[in-house]
Amino acid sequence: MRFSLALNYGRFDESIGMDAVAKNALELVKIADQGGFDTVWTAEHHTIEVTASPNPFQILAHWAAHTKRIRLGTGVISAPYWNPIRLAGEAGLCDVITGGRLELGFGRGSYQYEFDRMAGGMPQEEGGRYMRELIPAVKALWRGDYEHKGEIWNFPATTSAPKPLQKEIPMWIAARDPASHDFAVANGCSVMSTALRRPFSEVEVLEARFQAAMKANGATGLDHANMRLGCVWEDKATRDIAVHSMVNYGRGFENLFKNIATVKNGFPDLVDFDTVANRDEFQPENICENMMFGTSDEVIAKLERYQAAGIRHFMFGTTFGLPHDVARRSVELFCDRVIPHFRAKTAALEAV
């Protein structure tokens, strides 16, 4: 099993400066690099302080300068905000700077609030159309001179400058519905998915969709990485902090996803707790059950269930308002106790 760390710059109020946020994130990346994580991902987001990453390539280049082996991925680029030529060049340069460690993930975009400010008010559901045209164009620009005549972009023959260091940068698509899985696999892209806050059965559904797309396209060699937000703890006090952070994180995004958010100076208002108190996904017992929460032994047991369902790549999300000392200890425990368990399991199977 492979393991990734999903990590964004983010803060929920001005009590901590963004310079401290960046410093704390780098500390987690260094721990992940030394502790056995295969990849670290950061997203693209605009105008919201809880996910502040207007250009993930800047962050990845910064992390590359302080790490040795971990791969560095965009999780994900928002396709409607990019021109293919610009993206091919920026990704190519980032791959050069990172020593050929770039992984390039794409998505259609997250929520309408951002589309209203970054894409001229375009409906969010149209983002997939941009992604489907962007990916083949970027691949063609990396190969050499290429003229594009598309529905969205048109440009004369040109190429990417610079081109990537890797012969082929691994590409990923954030997918949940069957059509997105099929497009990803048909275009040689691996899939990253999230079961959100839903029960484990959602993980099984997503894996089934990936396998169906692989079979339908006769594909091999692609990966499916499934993400959950999570926290590994050693005591009940930390458990309570993690659950409280998850509840507030949900309250902060509730109205963003419904496009009824009030955002003041970059910070979305949290919905009243009473509004969500009776919802299953906000119940502490369901949070602990559905998310990658628990002691190291409990997390290992959950991951073995994921593995039995077919998941071979797990993305551990840490950005949901956890205090930094809690997040740091959580990543340390994952490195010290969880990853070694699966590495030893793999070694034992290979020795048979």
Buried (B, 14 or more C-beta within 10 A) or exposed (E): BBBBBBBBBBBBEEEEEEEEBBEBBBBBBBBBBEBBBBBBBBBBBBBBBBBBBEBBBEBBBBBBEEBEEBBBBBBBBBBBBBEBBEBBBBBBBBBBBBBEBBBBBBBBBBBBBBBBEBBEEBEBEBBBBBBBBBBBBBBBBBEEEBEBEEEBBEBEEBBBEBBBBBEEBBBBBBBBEBEBBBBBBEBBBBBBBBBEBBEBEBBBBBBBBBBBBBEEBEBEEBBBBBBBBBBBBEEEEBBEBBBBBBBBBBBBBBBBBEEEBEBEEEBBBBBEEEEBEEEEBBBBEBBBEBBBBBBBEBBBEBBBEBBEBBBEBBBBBBBBBBBBEBBBBBBBBBBBBBBEBBEEBEEEEEEE
